[in-house]
């Protein structure tokens, strides 16, 4: 059973290690990250990881966040991956920083990347890994998600990414349901 793991982010060096790019950043911490060979196609960069008889496709859309579906949908169609085998890794304002949660379908919480994928696929029943970034105490949400980490968040950023990468590897090995039970709104830093 081939699966697709999509890390959401914005392309360009000015967005590297911002809250909105946490989906991409997690891929850098996978234990096999150095073995992934990235190919530019489908308006994104994708890599293939062989997990036994199954292939796991990793995708970093190279569109802006609000056009992510334009990258996900063509790759999914080309490799014949079903919606229930898509896992989208994204930032989540409604979870505290350092908290991870797996989710099947459901609401989009105003996330433009999820909205774009839903519009392109015609359904929101894909699976997700929600990585908590918290809401700003004051100020604009757009500025918050497009800014870098500060204070304690900056200190725990790398351990958070490592923990989230371990959760993805558990998903690859154990499947969605077991990973979702293990990481049910789990504080990992």
C-alpha positions in Angstrom: 0.0 0.0 0.0 1.7 3.2 -1.2 1.3 6.3 0.9 1.9 10.0 0.5 3.2 12.3 3.3 2.8 16.0 2.5 4.7 18.6 4.5 3.2 22.0 4.2 5.2 25.1 3.9 6.1 28.1 1.7 9.0 28.0 -0.7 11.9 30.5 -0.4 14.7 30.9 2.1 12.9 33.7 4.0 10.3 31.1 5.2 12.8 28.5 6.3 12.2 27.6 10.0 9.1 29.7 10.3 6.0 28.3 12.1 4.1 27.8 8.9 6.9 25.6 7.5 7.1 23.1 10.3 5.7 20.4 7.9 8.8 20.7 5.7 11.1 21.1 8.7 10.1 17.8 10.2 11.3 15.9 7.0 14.8 17.1 7.7 14.8 15.2 11.0 13.7 11.8 9.7 16.3 9.1 10.5 16.6 8.4 6.8 16.5 12.1 5.6 19.9 11.8 4.0 18.8 8.9 1.9 15.9 10.8 0.4 16.6 11.9 -3.2 14.4 14.8 -4.1 12.9 15.3 -7.6 11.3 18.4 -8.9 7.9 17.6 -10.4 4.2 18.2 -9.7 4.8 21.8 -8.7 6.9 20.5 -5.8 9.8 18.4 -4.6 9.1 14.7 -3.9 11.1 11.8 -2.7 10.4 8.1 -2.4 11.2 5.9 0.6 10.8 2.1 0.4 9.3 0.6 3.5 9.2 -3.1 2.8 7.0 -3.7 -0.2 5.4 -0.3 0.2 6.5 3.0 -1.1 6.2 6.2 0.9 6.2 9.4 -1.1 7.2 12.6 0.6 6.1 15.9 -1.0 7.0 19.5 -0.3 4.8 21.6 -2.5 6.7 24.5 -4.1 3.6 26.6 -4.5 2.6 29.1 -1.8 0.7 27.5 1.1 -2.7 28.5 -0.3 -2.0 26.6 -3.5 -0.7 23.4 -2.0 -3.5 21.3 -3.6 -2.0 22.1 -7.0 1.0 20.0 -6.1 -0.7 17.2 -4.0 -3.5 16.3 -6.5 -1.3 15.6 -9.6 1.2 13.5 -7.6 -1.6 11.6 -6.0 -3.2 10.9 -9.4 0.1 10.0 -11.1 1.1 7.4 -8.4 -2.5 6.2 -7.8 -2.6 7.0 -4.1 -6.0 7.0 -2.5 -7.2 9.8 -0.3 -7.1 7.7 2.8 -3.4 7.1 2.3 -2.5 10.8 2.3 -1.1 12.2 5.5 -0.6 16.0 5.6 1.8 17.4 8.2 0.9 21.0 9.1 1.1 23.8 11.7 -1.8 24.0 14.1 -2.7 27.3 15.9 -5.2 25.5 18.2 -2.7 23.2 19.8 0.0 24.4 22.3 3.6 24.5 21.0 5.2 21.1 21.2 1.9 19.1 21.0 1.2 16.7 18.2 -2.1 15.1 17.2 -3.1 12.8 14.4 -6.5 13.4 12.8 -8.8 11.8 10.2 -10.6 14.4 8.1 -12.7 17.0 9.8 -12.6 20.7 9.9 -9.9 22.9 8.3 -9.5 25.4 11.1 -9.0 28.2 8.6 -5.7 26.7 7.4 -5.2 27.8 3.8 -3.0 24.9 2.9 -5.7 22.4 4.0 -8.4 24.4 2.2 -6.4 24.2 -1.1 -5.9 20.5 -0.7 -9.6 20.0 0.0 -10.6 22.0 -3.0 -8.2 20.1 -5.3 -9.1 16.6 -4.0 -12.9 17.4 -3.6 -12.8 16.0 0.0 -11.3 16.8 3.4 -11.1 13.1 4.4 -7.4 12.9 4.1 -5.4 12.3 7.3 -3.3 14.9 9.1 -0.5 15.4 11.6 -1.3 18.6 13.5 1.9 20.2 15.0 1.0 22.8 17.6 2.5 26.2 17.2 0.0 28.0 19.6 -1.8 31.3 18.9 0.0 34.6 19.3 -0.7 36.3 22.7 -1.2 39.5 20.8 -0.7 40.6 17.2 -1.7 39.3 13.8 -1.9 35.5 13.1 -0.4 35.9 9.6 2.7 37.6 11.0 2.9 34.9 13.7 2.9 31.9 11.4 5.3 33.5 9.0 7.8 34.4 11.7 10.6 32.4 13.3 10.6 30.9 16.8 11.5 33.0 19.8 12.1 32.4 23.5 11.5 28.9 24.8 10.0 27.9 21.5 13.3 28.5 19.8 15.1 26.4 22.5 12.8 23.5 22.0 12.3 23.8 18.2 14.9 21.1 17.3 13.7 18.5 19.9 10.1 19.2 18.8 11.0 18.4 15.1 12.9 15.2 16.2 9.9 14.1 18.2 7.5 14.8 15.3 9.8 12.9 12.9 9.7 9.9 15.2 5.9 10.1 15.1 6.0 10.0 11.3 8.3 7.0 11.4 5.9 5.3 13.8 3.1 6.0 11.3 5.1 4.4 8.5 5.9 1.3 10.6 2.7 0.9 12.6 0.0 2.6 10.5 -2.3 5.5 11.2 -4.5 4.1 13.9 -1.6 3.0 16.2 0.3 6.2 15.6 -2.9 8.2 16.3 -3.4 6.4 19.6 0.2 7.0 20.7 0.2 10.6 19.7 -3.3 11.8 20.8 -2.6 15.4 21.6 0.7 14.4 23.1 3.1 17.0 24.4 6.4 15.9 23.0 8.6 18.8 24.3 
